[in-house]
Amino acid sequence: MNSATVRNLLVRGMLAGLGAGVLALIVAYLLGEPTVDSAIGFEESHAPAHGHEVELVSRSLQSTAGLATGVLIYGVAFGGIAALAYCFALGRVGRFGPRATALLLSGTALLAVYVVPFLKYPANPPSVGDPDTIGERTTLYFLMMVLSVLLAVAAVIAGKRLAPRLGNWHATVVAVLGFVLAIGLAYEFLPVVNEVPGDFPATLLWRFRLSALAMQLTLWGGFGLVFGELAERLLHPKPATLSAGTAVAAPH
């Protein structure tokens, strides 16, 4: 793949990431922000009485302009990174076309980058968690994410190497089972983090986590669909059609 194609795919990836970010922003605003407000209200109602503190950034600004800025910048950045990964994966993960490769890459990345770490260390509302352990919790989450990505890459490599001996189906099954086993061991040996207060509403916690998952599903799914279409049009352009009655000059 030449540099011009890579550059064009990178631009399209960033645009697709921006479009997916808009969709994710809608989901975050409609589903996520109400649960955040409820969690903040719970925290304030259980906090000890103290003097009024001046907010550096108002909650209304955080839930609108702040949210939009963060989600859209994240969408553009992750779209560019995903496009570069797509350039490497295209043609190396099987006989898939541009659209199918984009969806396969998005689904695999969603699983490895978000779902697997999420199942071990799920997202919590603002009022949940000890501020003194935020560094440790962040480190554990990113460690789980790095392990998941590395194990996913190892599973893909193992599947490709086993395919000539076992066939594509059995090689895929073996690779997936190996990935699941390795992730299970990581879940078992990494520390457990449980800082949810006993009186925190279970329904609110569940809705917050579902909204966080829905936002990521929208982001990655939207990117896969939009970028796949853009990549298909770039890599496999449709031939120009001539209108009826147009004469084509014969070469001299």
N, C-alpha and C positions, 0 to 999 in steps of 0.2 A: 504494500500500500504506500503510494507516494505521499510526499509531505503536503501537497495541495489538498489531497483527499482527507488526510488527517486533520488539516486546518478547517476544512469545510465541515467535517463531522464534529469537531470541537465547538464551532460556532453553533451548529444545530443542536448539539447537546446542551449548551448553555441556554438557548432559546426554549428547548423542551423543558429544561429544569425550571425556567421562569414560568412557563405555562402550568407545569405541575405544581409549582409553588403557589400559584393563584388558587388552584383547586384546593390544595391543602390548607391555605389560609381561610377559605370559606368554611371548611370542616372545623378547623381550630376555633374559629370565631363562634360558630353556631353550637358546637358540641363541647369544646374544651373550656372556653371562657366562663360559661355559667357554673361549671363545676369548680373552677379556680375561685370564683367569687364566693361560692358556698364554703369552700375550704378556708378561705381567708376570714370569712365571717365566723366560722367555728373557732379558728385560732384566736380571734379578737375576743370572742365571748368567754374563752377559757384563760386568757392572759390576765396576770395580776394587774390591778388598777395602777395607773401611772399617769403622768402628765401627758398632755397632747404633744405628739411628735410631728414636726413639719415634714411632709413627704417631698423628697427631692424630685421625684417623677410621679405625677398623679396616676391613680389606677386607670382612669379613663384613657390617658395617653398610652399607658402600657398595653392596654387591651385593644388598641386601634393602630396608631402609627408605629408604636414599638413592636407589636406583634407582626404587622405587615413587613416592616423593615427586616426583622430577623428571619422570618420565613422565606421571603423572596430572595434575600442574599444567600441564605442556605441553599435554596433551590437552584440558583444559578451556579454556585460553587460545586454542589454535588453533581449537577448536570454535566459540567465540564470534566470532572474526574471520571464519571461514569462513561462519558464519550470516549475518553482515552482508553479505559478498560475495554470498551466495545471494539476499538480499533485492534487491540491485541487479540480479543476473543473471536472476532469474525473469521470463520473458516477453520478455527482450531478446536471447536467444541462439537463438531459434527456437521452434517450437511444441512444446515439451516440457512434460510434466507435472511435478509436484513431485518425484516419485521420479527420473525421468530427468534432470531438471536437477541434482539433488543428486549423482547419479553422474557426470554430465558435468563438473560443477564440481570434484568430488574428483579425477577422473582428470586433468583439465587442470592443476589445482594441483599434484598429485603430480609430473607431468611437468616443469612449469616451476619449481617451488620446490625439488624434490629431485633428480629423475633427471638433468636436464640439468647442473646444477652437479656432481653426483656423478660423471658420466662424465668431466668435466674434472679435478676435484679429488676423487678418491674418499676415503672414510673410511679412516683408518689406526689400528691398535691403539695403546695407550698408549706402547709402547716405540719407536714409529717417529716420526721427526721431530726436528729440532734445536730445543730450547727457545728458542733465540735468534731463531728465525724464525717463531714461532707467531703474532705480530702480523701479519706480512706474509701468512702463509698464510691467516689468518682474513679479512683484508681482501680477498684475491683471491677467496676462496670467496663472500663476500657480494656482491662486485662481479659475479661470474658469476651469482649468484642474481637480483640486481636486473635485470641485462641480460635474463635469461631471462624474467622476469615481464613486463617492459616489452615485449619482442618478442612474447610470447604475446598480450598485450592488443592490440598493433598488428596482429597477424595476424588476430585476431577482428574488429577494426574494418574492416580491409581486405577480409576475406571478406564482411562484410555490405554494404559499399559496392559490391563487384564483383558481388554476386548478381543485381541487376536486369539487368545487361548480359550476364553470362556464364552465369547459372543457378547454383543452389545447389551442384551437384556440382563444376563447373569452378571456381567461385569458391573453394570449400573447398580444392581441389587447389592452386590458385595460392597461396593464403594459407599452406598448410602448407609448400609448397616454398620460399616466401620466408622462413618461419621457420627452416627447416632450413639454408638458405643463410646467413642472418645468424648463426645459432648456430655454423656451421662457421667463419665468419670470426672470430668471437670466440674460438673454440678455437685458431685459428691465431695470433692476435696476442697473446693473453694469455700471460704467462710460464708455463713448465712447472715443476712442483714434483715432484721425485723424490728423496726423502730416505729411501727404504727401504734398510736395510743389505743389502749383498750376501749376507750369510749368514743373513738372516731367512728362515724356512721359507715357501716360496711357498704351500703348502697352507694354512697357518695364516692367512696374509694373505688368501687367497681366501675362506676360511670366515668370517673377520671381516667382510669387505665384503659377503658374501652375507647374513649375519645382520643387518647394518645396513640393507640394502635390504629384507629381509623384514619388519623391524620397521616401516619406513615404509609399505610396501605394506599391511600389516595395519592400521596407524593410519588411513591415508587411505581404504582400501577399507571398513573397518569403519564409519568415520564416514559415508561416502556412503550405505551401506545403512541404518544406523540413523536418521540424520537424514532421509533420503528418506522413510522410513516415518512418522516423526513429523510431518514437514511435510505429507505427504499427508493424514494424519488431521486436521491442523489446518485446512488450506486446502480440502479436499474431504471434509468429514465425511459419513459415511453416514447416511441418514435413519433416524430411530428407527422400529423395527418394532413393530407392535401384536401382542400375543399373541392366540391364537385365542379367540374368544368375547368379546373386549373391545368394548364398545359405544362409539361415538364420538358425543357429543352434537351435534346439529345446532345451528348458530348461530341465535339469536333475532333 
